[in-house]
Amino acid sequence: MRTNHSTFMKNTHSALLLTFVIALAQYVAAQAPSHPLQLQLDPAKTAADIQLSGNFHTVEGSFALKHGTIKYDPATGKTSGEIVFDATSGKTGSDGRDKKMHKDVIESARFPEIAFRPDHADGSLASAGDSTLQVHGIFSIHGADHEITIPVTVHQEGNSWIAKAAFRVPYVGWGMKNPSVLFLRVASFVDIQFHAAGSLH
């Protein structure tokens, strides 16, 4: 009788464990969307904030979104579309500094757009809550293309989503002029804080 009881308990535990594993797998599968998604960016809720460190102070500014739509296939990670910022919209709170930035550094009259065109995203996008994806693509600025991978945090609720990303642009290394003058020295890179929001289709 003890042997039969022991066997019964083992079989019961195994059945319960199997049921739990199946339920967990079904839950995980339900959390991840399985069909291609289209993320439409809202220009009113999207911007690229910049920080340029200097020996006396840190310059802060922002650039406005021109338009943006991203298509993403959760099954393969394939991503397409583009996020385009208006290079001429850049402001740092100083007219003189902005004039120098547009004329001598980013040359926004010649290159009026700054764009990111993703082609692949690693990671899983949950249908609700927070997810982190490693998004690979081409960042275009000052008339040149640069391959980068950006970690992007996405929070999704229903058909609405919010995304945040932080990355560094080595603008001098990418062929732009360093605006340092005399005793005022600034870094050769600028830190970007990207935040966006929009709808899901």
Short mmCIF file of the C-alpha atoms (twelve columns), coordinates in Angstrom:
data_MODEL
# 
_entry.id   MODEL 
# 
loop_
_atom_site.group_PDB 
_atom_site.id 
_atom_site.type_symbol 
_atom_site.label_atom_id 
_atom_site.label_alt_id 
_atom_site.label_comp_id 
_atom_site.label_asym_id 
_atom_site.label_seq_id 
_atom_site.Cartn_x 
_atom_site.Cartn_y 
_atom_site.Cartn_z 
_atom_site.pdbx_PDB_model_num 
ATOM 1   C CA . MET A 1   0.000  0.000  0.000   1 
ATOM 2   C CA . ARG A 2   2.864  2.393  0.807   1 
ATOM 3   C CA . THR A 3   4.385  1.783  -2.605  1 
ATOM 4   C CA . ASN A 4   1.102  2.439  -4.365  1 
ATOM 5   C CA . HIS A 5   0.572  5.598  -2.303  1 
ATOM 6   C CA . SER A 6   4.070  6.847  -3.107  1 
ATOM 7   C CA . THR A 7   3.606  6.168  -6.806  1 
ATOM 8   C CA . PHE A 8   0.232  7.915  -6.740  1 
ATOM 9   C CA . MET A 9   1.734  11.022 -5.089  1 
ATOM 10  C CA . LYS A 10  4.621  11.149 -7.580  1 
ATOM 11  C CA . ASN A 11  2.216  10.867 -10.504 1 
ATOM 12  C CA . THR A 12  0.019  13.575 -8.992  1 
ATOM 13  C CA . HIS A 13  2.986  15.944 -8.521  1 
ATOM 14  C CA . SER A 14  4.157  15.267 -12.082 1 
ATOM 15  C CA . ALA A 15  0.674  15.983 -13.447 1 
ATOM 16  C CA . LEU A 16  0.427  19.225 -11.452 1 
ATOM 17  C CA . LEU A 17  3.889  20.312 -12.616 1 
ATOM 18  C CA . LEU A 18  3.042  19.565 -16.251 1 
ATOM 19  C CA . THR A 19  -0.216 21.509 -15.930 1 
ATOM 20  C CA . PHE A 20  1.680  24.477 -14.451 1 
ATOM 21  C CA . VAL A 21  4.307  24.439 -17.226 1 
ATOM 22  C CA . ILE A 22  1.622  24.325 -19.933 1 
ATOM 23  C CA . ALA A 23  -0.320 27.167 -18.289 1 
ATOM 24  C CA . LEU A 24  2.842  29.249 -17.970 1 
ATOM 25  C CA . ALA A 25  3.748  28.681 -21.622 1 
ATOM 26  C CA . GLN A 26  0.252  29.681 -22.699 1 
ATOM 27  C CA . TYR A 27  0.443  32.837 -20.567 1 
ATOM 28  C CA . VAL A 28  3.818  33.845 -22.021 1 
ATOM 29  C CA . ALA A 29  2.553  33.219 -25.562 1 
ATOM 30  C CA . ALA A 30  -0.522 35.352 -24.868 1 
ATOM 31  C CA . GLN A 31  1.627  38.246 -23.636 1 
ATOM 32  C CA . ALA A 32  3.644  38.503 -26.862 1 
ATOM 33  C CA . PRO A 33  1.894  39.764 -30.010 1 
ATOM 34  C CA . SER A 34  2.225  37.364 -32.932 1 
ATOM 35  C CA . HIS A 35  1.204  39.546 -35.868 1 
ATOM 36  C CA . PRO A 36  3.085  42.467 -37.479 1 
ATOM 37  C CA . LEU A 37  2.552  45.769 -35.692 1 
ATOM 38  C CA . GLN A 38  2.624  49.374 -36.848 1 
ATOM 39  C CA . LEU A 39  3.659  52.041 -34.353 1 
ATOM 40  C CA . GLN A 40  2.568  55.561 -35.251 1 
ATOM 41  C CA . LEU A 41  4.531  58.322 -33.466 1 
ATOM 42  C CA . ASP A 42  2.681  61.372 -32.135 1 
ATOM 43  C CA . PRO A 43  4.731  64.531 -32.945 1 
ATOM 44  C CA . ALA A 44  3.215  66.360 -29.960 1 
ATOM 45  C CA . LYS A 45  4.521  63.675 -27.588 1 
ATOM 46  C CA . THR A 46  7.852  62.909 -29.247 1 
ATOM 47  C CA . ALA A 47  11.183 64.748 -29.056 1 
ATOM 48  C CA . ALA A 48  14.936 64.254 -28.953 1 
ATOM 49  C CA . ASP A 49  16.531 66.076 -26.032 1 
ATOM 50  C CA . ILE A 50  20.265 66.753 -26.183 1 
ATOM 51  C CA . GLN A 51  23.016 67.395 -23.649 1 
ATOM 52  C CA . LEU A 52  26.452 68.718 -24.590 1 
ATOM 53  C CA . SER A 53  28.912 68.869 -21.711 1 
ATOM 54  C CA . GLY A 54  31.359 71.761 -21.446 1 
ATOM 55  C CA . ASN A 55  34.092 72.891 -19.061 1 
ATOM 56  C CA . PHE A 56  31.873 75.659 -17.638 1 
ATOM 57  C CA . HIS A 57  28.353 74.398 -18.191 1 
ATOM 58  C CA . THR A 58  26.189 71.794 -19.914 1 
ATOM 59  C CA . VAL A 59  24.201 72.842 -22.967 1 
ATOM 60  C CA . GLU A 60  20.701 71.399 -23.166 1 
ATOM 61  C CA . GLY A 61  18.280 71.525 -26.079 1 
ATOM 62  C CA . SER A 62  15.782 69.594 -28.140 1 
ATOM 63  C CA . PHE A 63  14.708 68.723 -31.675 1 
ATOM 64  C CA . ALA A 64  11.098 68.253 -32.801 1 
ATOM 65  C CA . LEU A 65  9.735  65.242 -34.630 1 
ATOM 66  C CA . LYS A 66  8.821  65.713 -38.268 1 
ATOM 67  C CA . HIS A 67  7.132  62.330 -38.766 1 
ATOM 68  C CA . GLY A 68  7.568  58.730 -37.737 1 
ATOM 69  C CA . THR A 69  6.097  55.288 -38.371 1 
ATOM 70  C CA . ILE A 70  7.652  51.960 -37.413 1 
ATOM 71  C CA . LYS A 71  6.607  48.493 -38.576 1 
ATOM 72  C CA . TYR A 72  7.685  45.579 -36.386 1 
ATOM 73  C CA . ASP A 73  7.216  41.824 -36.753 1 
ATOM 74  C CA . PRO A 74  7.431  40.176 -33.292 1 
ATOM 75  C CA . ALA A 75  7.908  36.732 -34.842 1 
ATOM 76  C CA . THR A 76  11.111 37.611 -36.707 1 
ATOM 77  C CA . GLY A 77  12.279 40.907 -35.209 1 
ATOM 78  C CA . LYS A 78  12.242 42.478 -38.666 1 
ATOM 79  C CA . THR A 79  11.660 46.219 -38.425 1 
ATOM 80  C CA . SER A 80  11.163 48.956 -40.997 1 
ATOM 81  C CA . GLY A 81  10.001 52.544 -41.331 1 
ATOM 82  C CA . GLU A 82  11.689 55.703 -40.125 1 
ATOM 83  C CA . ILE A 83  11.751 58.357 -37.416 1 
ATOM 84  C CA . VAL A 84  12.557 61.762 -38.876 1 
ATOM 85  C CA . PHE A 85  13.432 64.877 -36.885 1 
ATOM 86  C CA . ASP A 86  13.486 68.426 -38.197 1 
ATOM 87  C CA . ALA A 87  17.142 69.462 -37.945 1 
ATOM 88  C CA . THR A 88  16.186 73.136 -38.303 1 
ATOM 89  C CA . SER A 89  14.009 72.919 -35.162 1 
ATOM 90  C CA . GLY A 90  16.954 72.454 -32.802 1 
ATOM 91  C CA . LYS A 91  16.976 74.944 -29.920 1 
ATOM 92  C CA . THR A 92  19.244 75.318 -26.874 1 
ATOM 93  C CA . GLY A 93  17.852 78.518 -25.328 1 
ATOM 94  C CA . SER A 94  20.446 80.871 -26.813 1 
ATOM 95  C CA . ASP A 95  19.917 82.517 -30.201 1 
ATOM 96  C CA . GLY A 96  23.640 83.045 -30.759 1 
ATOM 97  C CA . ARG A 97  24.521 79.480 -29.815 1 
ATOM 98  C CA . ASP A 98  21.699 78.086 -31.936 1 
ATOM 99  C CA . LYS A 99  22.847 80.096 -34.939 1 
ATOM 100 C CA . LYS A 100 26.359 78.679 -34.574 1 
ATOM 101 C CA . MET A 101 25.028 75.134 -34.127 1 
ATOM 102 C CA . HIS A 102 22.874 75.308 -37.267 1 
ATOM 103 C CA . LYS A 103 25.437 77.092 -39.410 1 
ATOM 104 C CA . ASP A 104 28.749 75.549 -38.343 1 
ATOM 105 C CA . VAL A 105 27.984 72.179 -36.740 1 
ATOM 106 C CA . ILE A 106 24.923 70.358 -38.094 1 
ATOM 107 C CA . GLU A 107 24.520 72.655 -41.153 1 
ATOM 108 C CA . SER A 108 20.748 72.263 -41.019 1 
ATOM 109 C CA . ALA A 109 20.184 74.426 -44.105 1 
ATOM 110 C CA . ARG A 110 22.045 71.800 -46.170 1 
ATOM 111 C CA . PHE A 111 20.896 68.774 -44.157 1 
ATOM 112 C CA . PRO A 112 17.394 69.593 -42.863 1 
ATOM 113 C CA . GLU A 113 16.564 66.104 -41.560 1 
ATOM 114 C CA . ILE A 114 17.964 63.794 -38.893 1 
ATOM 115 C CA . ALA A 115 16.590 60.269 -39.226 1 
ATOM 116 C CA . PHE A 116 16.734 56.785 -37.764 1 
ATOM 117 C CA . ARG A 117 15.713 53.848 -39.942 1 
ATOM 118 C CA . PRO A 118 15.525 50.583 -37.970 1 
ATOM 119 C CA . ASP A 119 15.883 47.195 -39.637 1 
ATOM 120 C CA . HIS A 120 15.874 44.707 -36.739 1 
ATOM 121 C CA . ALA A 121 14.953 44.480 -33.061 1 
ATOM 122 C CA . ASP A 122 16.172 41.831 -30.620 1 
ATOM 123 C CA . GLY A 123 14.007 41.015 -27.614 1 
ATOM 124 C CA . SER A 124 10.342 40.332 -26.939 1 
ATOM 125 C CA . LEU A 125 7.639  42.991 -27.027 1 
ATOM 126 C CA . ALA A 126 4.962  42.251 -24.433 1 
ATOM 127 C CA . SER A 127 1.363  43.097 -25.291 1 
ATOM 128 C CA . ALA A 128 1.102  44.943 -21.969 1 
ATOM 129 C CA . GLY A 129 3.594  46.458 -19.544 1 
ATOM 130 C CA . ASP A 130 7.305  47.071 -20.039 1 
ATOM 131 C CA . SER A 131 9.709  45.589 -22.583 1 
ATOM 132 C CA . THR A 132 13.290 46.330 -23.610 1 
ATOM 133 C CA . LEU A 133 14.404 45.857 -27.206 1 
ATOM 134 C CA . GLN A 134 17.835 46.235 -28.807 1 
ATOM 135 C CA . VAL A 135 16.998 48.118 -31.993 1 
ATOM 136 C CA . HIS A 136 19.503 48.066 -34.848 1 
ATOM 137 C CA . GLY A 137 19.401 50.438 -37.783 1 
ATOM 138 C CA . ILE A 138 20.882 53.408 -39.618 1 
ATOM 139 C CA . PHE A 139 21.170 56.850 -38.017 1 
ATOM 140 C CA . SER A 140 21.452 59.605 -40.634 1 
ATOM 141 C CA . ILE A 141 22.790 63.048 -39.759 1 
ATOM 142 C CA . HIS A 142 24.774 65.713 -41.577 1 
ATOM 143 C CA . GLY A 143 24.385 63.859 -44.870 1 
ATOM 144 C CA . ALA A 144 25.974 60.599 -43.681 1 
ATOM 145 C CA . ASP A 145 24.660 57.206 -42.535 1 
ATOM 146 C CA . HIS A 146 25.883 55.454 -39.387 1 
ATOM 147 C CA . GLU A 147 25.072 51.934 -38.182 1 
ATOM 148 C CA . ILE A 148 24.004 51.822 -34.533 1 
ATOM 149 C CA . THR A 149 22.123 49.676 -32.013 1 
ATOM 150 C CA . ILE A 150 19.952 51.460 -29.460 1 
ATOM 151 C CA . PRO A 151 18.383 49.953 -26.319 1 
ATOM 152 C CA . VAL A 152 14.727 51.029 -26.301 1 
ATOM 153 C CA . THR A 153 12.318 50.654 -23.376 1 
ATOM 154 C CA . VAL A 154 8.659  50.352 -24.379 1 
ATOM 155 C CA . HIS A 155 5.610  50.547 -22.125 1 
ATOM 156 C CA . GLN A 156 2.355  49.411 -23.718 1 
ATOM 157 C CA . GLU A 157 -1.236 49.692 -22.539 1 
ATOM 158 C CA . GLY A 158 -3.968 48.725 -24.973 1 
ATOM 159 C CA . ASN A 159 -3.342 50.557 -28.259 1 
ATOM 160 C CA . SER A 160 -1.125 53.198 -26.647 1 
ATOM 161 C CA . TRP A 161 2.603  52.997 -26.042 1 
ATOM 162 C CA . ILE A 162 5.485  55.056 -24.676 1 
ATOM 163 C CA . ALA A 163 9.135  54.547 -25.621 1 
ATOM 164 C CA . LYS A 164 12.403 55.873 -24.209 1 
ATOM 165 C CA . ALA A 165 15.986 55.534 -25.381 1 
ATOM 166 C CA . ALA A 166 19.358 57.049 -24.535 1 
ATOM 167 C CA . PHE A 167 22.419 56.968 -26.754 1 
ATOM 168 C CA . ARG A 168 25.502 59.008 -27.615 1 
ATOM 169 C CA . VAL A 169 26.360 60.662 -30.928 1 
ATOM 170 C CA . PRO A 170 30.113 61.220 -31.549 1 
ATOM 171 C CA . TYR A 171 29.422 64.195 -33.788 1 
ATOM 172 C CA . VAL A 172 33.084 65.154 -34.228 1 
ATOM 173 C CA . GLY A 173 34.009 61.579 -35.116 1 
ATOM 174 C CA . TRP A 174 31.161 61.653 -37.620 1 
ATOM 175 C CA . GLY A 175 32.627 64.625 -39.466 1 
ATOM 176 C CA . MET A 176 30.974 67.614 -37.786 1 
ATOM 177 C CA . LYS A 177 32.772 70.631 -36.399 1 
ATOM 178 C CA . ASN A 178 33.526 71.017 -32.689 1 
ATOM 179 C CA . PRO A 179 32.116 74.419 -31.605 1 
ATOM 180 C CA . SER A 180 34.742 74.928 -28.870 1 
ATOM 181 C CA . VAL A 181 36.251 78.439 -28.822 1 
ATOM 182 C CA . LEU A 182 39.163 79.841 -26.831 1 
ATOM 183 C CA . PHE A 183 38.552 78.970 -23.137 1 
ATOM 184 C CA . LEU A 184 35.114 77.443 -23.715 1 
ATOM 185 C CA . ARG A 185 35.525 73.756 -24.368 1 
ATOM 186 C CA . VAL A 186 32.766 71.237 -25.089 1 
ATOM 187 C CA . ALA A 187 32.780 67.459 -25.494 1 
ATOM 188 C CA . SER A 188 33.227 65.827 -28.885 1 
ATOM 189 C CA . PHE A 189 29.999 63.869 -28.373 1 
ATOM 190 C CA . VAL A 190 26.406 64.751 -27.536 1 
ATOM 191 C CA . ASP A 191 24.053 62.669 -25.388 1 
ATOM 192 C CA . ILE A 192 20.579 62.040 -26.785 1 
ATOM 193 C CA . GLN A 193 17.480 61.317 -24.683 1 
ATOM 194 C CA . PHE A 194 14.733 60.150 -27.019 1 
ATOM 195 C CA . HIS A 195 11.131 59.893 -25.808 1 
ATOM 196 C CA . ALA A 196 8.108  59.061 -27.893 1 
ATOM 197 C CA . ALA A 197 4.481  58.103 -27.604 1 
ATOM 198 C CA . GLY A 198 1.821  57.053 -30.070 1 
ATOM 199 C CA . SER A 199 -0.743 54.550 -31.152 1 
ATOM 200 C CA . LEU A 200 -0.565 50.914 -32.179 1 
ATOM 201 C CA . HIS A 201 -2.213 49.516 -35.318 1 
# 
